[in-house]
Amino acid sequence: MKMNDILENFVIYTSNEEKALLDTIDGIRELQSFGERERVIIESLIRKSLVSKIQKNGSTLVMRNETQTTC
């Protein structure tokens, strides 16, 4: 069995709040541009590998990962 066959049906659970925030992230944005509650949700999305955190010139940037299979 190939790895693609296994991952084809792989689903990452996201809450309604996470889905809504994930839809608003387009391109690269500064983490500080989000509110406190949104930053907590983004940290959860980072742990789920749906969002990447980038450190650049002393600031923290976030971007949505391209491949997403969410439920």
matplotlib code that plots the C-alpha trace (Angstrom):
import matplotlib.pyplot as plt

x = [0.0, 1.3, 1.5, -0.8, -3.5, -3.3, -3.3, -6.0, -8.7, -6.8, -8.9, -7.8, -10.7, -11.2, -13.8, -16.1, -14.0, -10.8, -12.4, -13.6, -10.2, -8.4, -10.5, -9.4, -5.7, -4.7, -1.0, 1.5, 0.3, 1.9, 0.7, 0.4, -2.3, -4.7, -6.6, -5.7, -8.4, -7.4, -3.8, -4.8, -6.7, -3.8, -1.5, -3.9, -3.8, 0.0, 0.0, -2.3, 0.1, -2.6, -0.7, 3.0, 4.8, 7.7, 10.3, 11.7, 13.6, 12.3, 8.6, 6.4, 4.5, 1.9, 0.7, -1.8, -0.4, -1.4, -2.5, -5.5, -7.9, -10.2, -13.4]
y = [0.0, 3.4, 6.4, 8.4, 5.7, 6.0, 9.9, 10.2, 9.7, 11.4, 14.1, 16.7, 17.9, 21.6, 23.5, 26.0, 28.8, 27.4, 27.0, 30.6, 31.9, 29.7, 31.1, 34.6, 33.8, 34.6, 35.0, 35.9, 38.0, 39.2, 37.3, 40.6, 41.7, 39.2, 39.6, 37.7, 35.0, 34.6, 34.1, 31.2, 29.6, 30.1, 28.4, 25.4, 25.5, 25.5, 22.4, 20.7, 21.7, 23.7, 27.0, 27.7, 30.1, 32.1, 34.1, 37.0, 40.1, 39.8, 39.5, 36.5, 35.8, 33.1, 31.6, 28.9, 25.6, 24.7, 21.1, 20.9, 18.1, 19.3, 18.1]
z = [0.0, -0.9, 1.4, -0.9, -0.5, 3.3, 3.3, 0.8, 3.5, 6.3, 8.0, 10.5, 12.8, 13.1, 15.1, 13.5, 15.0, 13.6, 10.1, 10.1, 11.1, 8.7, 5.8, 6.7, 6.5, 2.9, 2.2, 5.0, 7.9, 11.1, 14.2, 16.0, 13.6, 15.2, 18.4, 21.6, 21.1, 17.4, 18.4, 20.7, 17.8, 15.5, 17.9, 17.8, 14.0, 14.1, 16.3, 13.8, 11.0, 9.2, 9.7, 9.6, 11.9, 10.4, 12.4, 10.3, 11.3, 14.9, 14.0, 13.8, 10.6, 9.9, 6.7, 5.8, 4.6, 1.1, 1.6, 3.8, 4.5, 7.3, 8.8]

ax = plt.figure().add_subplot(projection="3d")
ax.plot(x, y, z, "-o")
ax.set_aspect("equal")
plt.show()
